[in-house]
């Protein structure tokens, strides 16, 4: 996602994020809870440039008190 963003290939970014989410949905039972949560957190961070209002809402609903925009890029 980072390389595609740097090369202005935004469609590829979204395709890769969608592929990751689909993979997570199919394999949730095979992934530990801690790793699953970390992947979701990083997915939310990568999606933030494309859907800032939605990801900020999700971020706060997860109980984070700080803004998502202040987080480090994964």
C-alpha positions, 0 to 999 in steps of 0.5 A: 500500500505504501509503495502504491501511494507513493506512486499515486496508484490509489486504486491498487491501494484500495484493492490490496486493502480489500484483499486483506479484509477478504483474507481476514474474513475467510481465515479469522479462526486461524489467526490469534486474537492479538494478531487479528486486532493488530492487523485490523488496526493497521488496516484502519490506518492504511484506509485513513487517507481514503476515508478519513471520517469513517476511520476516525469514527471506527478508531474512537469506537475501538476506545482510542482516546487519541486521533488516528491522524496522529498515529504512525504509518504502519 
